[in-house]
Each structure stands twice: as C-alpha cells, then as structure tokens.
Amino acid sequence: MNLKNKRILIAPYTPTSRALASALLDDDFDIQVIGYIDNYKTGENLYSNQQIGALDYDLVLILSPNHFSSIYKKLKSVVGGAKLIKVEITNYQYAFLTEEQIKLQLREVWCQNIKLRILHGLNRFFDLVGRDPNRFVFLAKSFVGGNLKAFYLYTAEQNKDVTLVTDNQEVYHAFNEAGYQVTWLGRWQSLFRIAKASWIIQDQANHTEYFASFGKQQKTLQMWHGIPLKKLSPQKNITYDLLLSTSDYVSKTSLASLFLHRKIINTGYPRNDLLQPGLVKDEYLLTEKTIFDWVQAGRAELQRILIYMPTHREYDVGIDKPGMKTIPLDWKSLDQDLAKMDCLMVLKMHPFVEAHYQKLVTDLSLKRVKVYPAKKDIYPMLKYSDLLITDYSSVYFDYLLLDKPIVFYCYDFEQYVDNKDGWTYPFDEFTPGEKVYSACYKTLIEAIDNNLRLDTYVESRLKLATKLFQEGEVFSEALLRQLDGLQTVGLF
C-alpha cells in the first residue's frame, strides 16, 4: 500500500502503535504522523473520536489485535471506511489492509455476531432454568496460558465439570488425547457449553466480545498472566466479577487499577503450582518433551541449566521488509563458553520471533542452546533450572518463588524505556539481580558465571517475594476454595 506523503492518525495510543509511528517515520516515505486516536487517554497529540473531525489527515491506521472490530466500528461512523486502514504484524513486518480487505474479514465477524446472538438466547434460557455451580468454562484464544492450564487441571482433578474452549488445534488435540473435556471455540457445542457454565475463566484479555452475551447469573474470573513490571493500559471495556491477584500489595499498587472488577482476591497464580514437583496432575501437558529430556539428561551429567526469557520488543517490526533485530550475542562464542561453564541454555522467545531463533540455532549448529516453542508451557521446567536470564519480562517475579539467581540482560534499556509508558514499580528497586546494560556478550557471560559461583541477592529476592506473594498454600487449591465459598455464601 502506498503511504508516501500521507498525513496519518494512529489508533489506539499504545507502545505498539508508537513503535509503528517510529517505523513509519524512520522509513523514507515522507509520512507525517499527526497524532493518535484514543477515547480513554488525554495528552499532546491525543484525540478522541469526536475531535478528529477538525483535523487535516489522509488515513487512520488501526493497530489493535484484540479490539480492532470495536475501534473500527466507532471510527467508521465518524470518518467513513475509505480512510481506515487495518495494520497487522506478520513475520516481523507490518501489513496494511484496505477497506475491501477489511470487509472480507468483517464477514467472518458478521457470522460470529450471529453466534453471539444465539449464545445470548441460550444464556437467557439457562438464567431461567438454573446452572450447576460446579460447571466451569476456560476460555482460551490462540494459546493456553499457564494460569489457565494449571487451574483447569486442578479443578478437573477435584471432579468439577470443566471444559476448555480453544481455537488452537494443537491445544485441542493435546487435551482431548489426555482425556480432558475440550471443545472448539465458535462451534455450536462450545456455545452450549459456555451457556451452561456458572464460571467463565480467562487469563488473557482477548475474546471479550463473548462477555456481552453472558447470562446474568454467570460469573467471570480474570486471572491475568503476570504482575506488571511495565505500565499497562487499563482494560475498561469489561467488568469482571472476580479478579485474581498475588498479594494485597500487588492488588493496591497495580492489578486493581488495571481491570474493572467487583471483587479482588489474593490467592496467587495457579501456574506457580507448576514450580513445585507433583502439585499438578498432568503438569507436563503442553510442554516440549524433547527439550525436557535434553535438560534432564544434562542435569544427570551435572550440567547447569540456564533459562533465557526476554520480553517482546514492539519496535522489532519493519515496514517494507522484516524489521526484527537479533539479540546482540556472539552465538557461536556463547555456545563455546556454555561448554566451558558446564551449562545448557533454553531460549524461550515471543511467538513473533521464535522462527528466527530456531533458524539461527540450526544454521550455527549450536550444541548447548535450544529454542523452546513459544506457545508451549515452560513453567514446569523452571524448577529444574539454576539461573534465569531475562530483561523486562514479569516471569522473574514468579521465579522469585524458586529463590535462584536472576541476571537482567538489558542491552537496549534506553530504547525500551523510550517506547514504554514507564514502570509500574521502580526498575532498580524491583529487580533483585545483577543487571547487564552492555551489549557486549562477554559482560553477560561474566555475570552468569559470577552469579552461579556466588549468589549475593538472596536477601533482596526474599524481601521482594514477601511483598508480592502470600505465604503458604497451593495456589489452585486456595483459589478454588474461594470460588466455592463465594457461591456458598451468596456474595455474588
């Protein structure tokens, strides 16, 4: 699509859309980004739908994987469809969809809306005839997060009537072959299962279009998928009956303001039960067996296991070519140094960039680095590791519960901070581990080696873990007890 010499607005205002603006300005298109459209935020060059009528612009680019339909519908009533462009990210590259291409996609949305009307009718029926309070639906789009998986497995073990509703073929077959109840998202059977459920449970913020069709007696639980180190945009389109947090402190300082909710409970994340062996039946469901076997064989030979889990960079996307930038490591030398230190490294990347690193490891014939599939669950492996390498990913909060060393490899710290809205918690104070800001690979190797030899952050990790997590129980057990208790005493 020709964007040259265009005056552009971008919706909504997020770190991802700011990265898009930077990419547009960096390329030789003579594009002018005049501002952002966001009905929920205010600031310089931020406009609501009602304000853009007075602006001089050519196109509106919409980049929102989870909320495109609602944003498009509202903007179309203001500016018309011809000026609206949908932006998608595929293989580290932006794709720009015109009005006709959007219409083709929206036909699928039209079919979806018919199903939602049917779901609405089914829910009204079950509101009248009643529902079994022990019937749970776990709603998972694209992939199953660790909280969803762990809590599903636990509730199934407690003889609850549980159904996983997913659109991921691999997930569907894995649960089905393991003997668990699973149905395909969007099919008629899934609508019936959803309508009959007393609890609808998520740990992401997608597929919220279903929520408007839920029955008055149905209850929703948002488990989310991590304590937010970075500031996130509040999710104000849905009010959940119940929001899960990990402690009073986390509730008050972050999660309570992130979601609209009627009640918040601090029983902790079910996925952290996977950090202890034997707490969750079928804990290795949705894991990568070949890499688990490789890790266990290494441990048997007294190799130390490193897990590297960097966060996703929104700015690793290109306009007219793939824009992903490889982590600045000398990978061949890294492989050799890992051998000298008797270490193996498991690399867990974002789905957008996984294929690139799989190819890199294969092309370089690396012996001591394996890439873990991005959409599979790595949490059961964390307990077998000796050290975590990360940057700004909230996985390290959970890793505190293992009381093992953490190295923060922040080679692009300034660029990352510039693209974000700031920190929820002060970065230096809330990152109990050695920080490597240099892109020099040797500096990272030295930090890893030093922390494996001498762990000097034990006290600071314990102090932070005490603040972020409640003590004691099996997290899934505590959560289910809360759900059962809330229904018994009629708090909803």
N, C-alpha and C positions, 0 to 999 in steps of 0.2 A: 504494500500500500504506500502511496506517495504522501509523505508527511512534510515534505520540504516547504519551507517558508510559511508554515501554518502557525496560527495563534491557538494555543491549546489550553484547555482546562482538564484537570485530572480528578477523578472521584474514586474512592473517598480519600481522606488525608491519613495516610499510614506510612510507616517506614518503607513498606513495599512500594507504595506509589511515589514516595520521594526518591527511591532508588531508580524507578522508571524515569522520573524527571531528570535525574542526573545523567542517566544513559542517553536520553534524548538530546540533552544539551552538549554532551561530550562528542556525539557524532556530528558529522558535517552535513546537517540538514537545515541549518538556519531556522531552527524551530524556536518559538518563544512560548515558554510555559508561563502563563499569566496568573496562575493560581490553582487552588484546589476547591472542590465542592464537598462540603461535609455539613450535614444538618445538625451534628452533635458537637461541633467544635467551633471555637472562635479564635481569631488571631489575624495577623497580617497576611493578606492574600488568601484568606479563607472565606468562602462564600456559601450561603445556604441556597437551596433550590430557588427560593423567591428572589434572591439578589442577583442572579446571573443574567436576568433579562436586560440589565443596564450595561452589560459588558460587551466588548467587541472581541469576538472569538470565532474560530472556524470549526473546531471539533472539541468534543468532550470524550476523553478516554476513560473507560471504567475498568479498573483492575481490582477485582474482589471475588476470589474463587468461591466463597461461601454465601455471599449476599448479592450477587450480580442481578438476579431477577428482580428483587425488590427495588434496588437502586435504579435499574433500567426503566422499570415501570413508572417510577415517580419522575425521573428526568424526561422521559418521552412525553409526558403530559405538559412539560414546560418548554422543551426545545425541539420536539419532533424527533423522529427516528433517524433522519438522514445525517444528523450531526453527531450521532452517538456511535462510538467505536468500542467494541469489547477487546480487552487485552488479556491474552493467555500466555502462560510460560510453559514452553516445551523444549526439552533438551538444552537448557541454559540459554534460551533465546525467546524474545518476545514475538508473539504473533498477534496481528491486528485484524479483527473480524468486522466486516462492513455490515450494513443494515440487512442485506439479503442473507448473509451467513448467520446473523443473529436470529433472523426469522426461522431459519431451518432448525436451529437449536431450540427456539421457543415453542416449536410444535411439540417437541418432547415434553416441555414444561406444561403445555396445554393438556396432554394426556395425563401427566402427573396430577394436575389440578382436578381432573375428573376422579381420579383415585382418592384424592384427599376429600372430595365431597362425599364419596362412598364411605370413607373412614369416619367422617363426621357423623353420618347417619348411623353407622354401626355403634359408634360411641354413645350416641343418644339412647340407642336401644339398651346397651349394657348399663347405662346410668339408671335405667328403669328397673331392669331385672336383677342387677347386682353383679359383683365380681368377686372372685376368690382372692382374699388378701395375700395369699401365698403365690400369686402369679406375677412373674417379673419378665419384662422385655428389656433386653440390652440392645440399644440402637447404635450400630457402628457403620459409618460410611467409609469406604476406601480401605481402611485397615482397623484392626482391633488394638486399642491402646492397652498398656499394662494394667491400669486400674480396672478397666472393663473385663479383661481376661481373668484377672485374679479373683475379682468379686463374683463373676459368673461361675467360675469353678467352685468357689466356696459355697455359694447359695445352692448350686446343684447338688453338692455333697450333703447339704442339710435338707434334702428332699423337697426343696421348693420347686414349683413348676416354672422353669426358666427357659426362655427362648432367646437365642442370638439372632438378630435380624441384620444382615450384611449384604453388601453388593460386591464383595471381594470373593472371587471364585476359589482362590487358594484357601482362604479362611473357611469358606463354606465347606469345602471337602475335608479339611483337617478336623473340624468339629464334628461333622457328620460321621466320618470314619472312626472317630474316637467314641462314638455312641451318644453324643450330646444333641440336644434339640436345637436345630438351626433352620432358618428359612431365608429365602432370597428377598432382599429389600425391593419393594414395589410390586411384588406379585400378590395375587388375591389372598393367598394363605397368610402372607405377612400382615395384611390389613386386618384380617380376622384375629390374628394373634395379638397385634397391638391393641385392638379394641377391647379384648378380653382382659388385658393386663391391669393390675392395680398399680404397679410401679413401672415407669418408663425411665431408663437409666442411660446416661451418656458420660463420656469423659473428654469429649471434644465440644466444639460449638457449631457443628455443621448439621445439616438436615433439620434446621429449625422450622422449616415450612410445615413439618408434621405437627408442631405444637399447637397451632391454632385449631386443629381438628380433634384434639384430645378431649375426653369427657370430663365433666365437672368433678366426678369422683376419682379420677385418675390422679396420681401424684408423680411428680418429676424430681429426679435426683441428678444434679450435676456434680460429677466427681473431679472434673478438670484433670490436667495431666502434668501438674508441677507447680511448685512455689515459684512465683515470678520474680526473678532477679531483675529483669528489664521491665520498664514501664510498658504496660499493655493498654490498648484502647478498651474502655469499659464496654461490655456487651449489654446493651439496654433494650434489645428487641424482645427478650423473653424474661418472664419472671418464673424462676424455678421454685418449687415448693421447698426443696431442701438443697443446700449447698454444702459440699464436703470440704473441710479444711484439716490442717495437721496440728494446730495449736491455737490457743486464744490469741497469742501474739501475731501469728500469721493472719488470722481472721481480721483482726483490728487494723493491721498495717497494710494489707494488700487484697486478699481474696474477697472480703466483704464488699469492697467498693468496685470490684471487677464485674460482678454479676448482680442482677436484681434477684432477690430471693425472699422467701417468707421466714425461713429458719436456717441457721447455720450450725453444723455440728463439727466437733474437732477430734474425730476418732482416728484420723490419719489415713494415708493412702493404702488401699489393698495391695497394690503392686509391691509394696515394701515387705509384704509377707514372703515374696519370692527371694528376698535376700537371705533368708534362713532355710536350710535344707529341710524338706519334709513337711513344711507347714501347709503347702497347697498340693492337693491331688492333681496329677497330670500337669505339674508345673512346667514341663518341657514341651507342652503343646505350643505350636507356632514358634519354635526355636530352630536353629540351624544345626542339625545333628553332626554334620561333618566337621564343623568348627568346634563344637563341644568335644568331639572325640580328639581332635588335634590339641586342644587345650589340656584335656585330661592326660593325654599321652605325654605332653610336655611337662606337666606337673609331676608325673611319675618319674621323670628324668631330672627333677629338681630345677626345672626352668621356671623363671618368674614370669607372671602374666601381666601385661600392660593392656589396659583398655583406653583407646583414644576416641573420644566422642565430642567433636567440635560442633558448634551450633551452625545453623544455616545463615549464609550471608545474602541478604536481599539484593545486594548490588552485583552479585556474580551472574548477571544476565546480560546478553547482548541484544542489539537492535537488528542488524542485518547479518549477524554471524553469532555463533555461540560465544558467550562472554565470560564463562567460568574461569576463575584463576586458581591454579593448583596451589595447595598449601606449600609454602616455600621451604621444603625439606630436600636435602640430598638423599633421595630414597635408597639408592644403592649403598651409600655410606651408612645410612641408618640401618640397613639390613646387616651389614658387617658389624656395626657396633652393638647391635642387639645380640649377635652371636657371642661377642666378647663378654657381654654382661650376663650371659645365660638368660636371655629374655625372649619372649614371644609377644607380638603386638596384635591385638584385634582392633580393627578400624571400623567404627560404626558411623556412617555418613547420612546426610539428609537424602531422601529419595531422589531429589533433583540431580544430585551429583554422584550417586552411587556407581553408575555405569562407568563414569570416567575413571574412578579409582580402581574398579575391578580391572579395567583395561590396563591401567598403569602397573598394577601389581603383576599382571600376567606378562606384559611386554618386557618388564625389567627382571622377570624371573625371580622375584623376591621370595626368599625361603622362610622368613620369620615374620612376615606381615600377611594377615588375612583380612579381607573385607567382609564384614558381617552384613547380611541382607537388611536393607534399610527398614523394611516393613515387618521384619520378624522381631521377636521379643528377646532382648539381650539381658534383661534383668536377672534371670536365673543364673547367668554366667558371672555376674558381678561378684558374687560371694567367693568365686574361685580366683579372683584377680588379686594382685599385690599392690597395684597403684593405678589411679585414674589420671588420665591427661584430658583436660577439657579447656574451655575458654570462658564463654558466657552462657553455657547451657545449664539449665537448672538441675540436670541429672546429679550434679555434685552435692546438692542438698540431700538427696536420698542416700548418696554414698557415705555421708557422714555417719549413718547408722552402722556402717561396717568398721568405722574407726581405722581407716587405712589412708596412706598418704595420697595427696592430690597435688598435681602440678598444673598451673594455669598457663597455657601457651597462647599469649595474646599478641601475636605478631602484627596485627592490624588494629591495635587498640584505638588509636585516634580516629581512623576511618570508620570503625564500627560505632564509636560513640557519636560521631557526627551524624550518622544515619538514624540514630535512635532518639526517642523522646526522653532519655535519661534513665536512671536506675530507680527501681522500687526501693532497694536497700543500697547503702553506700558500698561501692565495689570493694575497696580495700578492706573495710571492716568486716564484710560478709564473705570473704574468700580466704579461708584458712589453709593456705598452702603457698608454696613458692611460685612466684609469678615471673614468667619469661616474656619480656616485651620485644626482645630482639628477634629478627627473622633468621638470625644465624643458627643453623641447625645444631652446631656444636654446643651452643649455650643450652639448648633443650636437653641434649644428651647428658650434659654435666648435671643439670637439675634433676633429671631422672635418677642418675647414678647416686647423687648425693642423698636424695630422699629415700632410696632403697637401703642405703647404708645407715642413715641416721634420720629418724623421724622426729622433727622438732616442733611439730604442730599439733601434738596430741591434745594439749590443754585447750588450745583455741578451737579445735574441732568440737571437743566436748561441750565447751561453753556455748557455741552456736547451735549444736544439736539439741541441747537442753531448751533453748529458746524456741526452736522451730518445731519440735515434736513432743507429743505427750508420751509419758513413760508407759512401758508395760505391755499391754495386751497384743494379741493377734489382731491386726488392723481390720481384717474382713469380719472376724467374729464380733468385734466391738461395733462395727457399722451395722451389721445385720440385727444385732440386739437393739440398736437404736431404732431401726425401721420398724421392727416388730413392736417395740414399746410405744412408739408414736401412734401406731394404728390402734393398739390396745386401749390406750387412754384417751383416744379421740382428739389428739391435738390438731389434727387436720380436719 
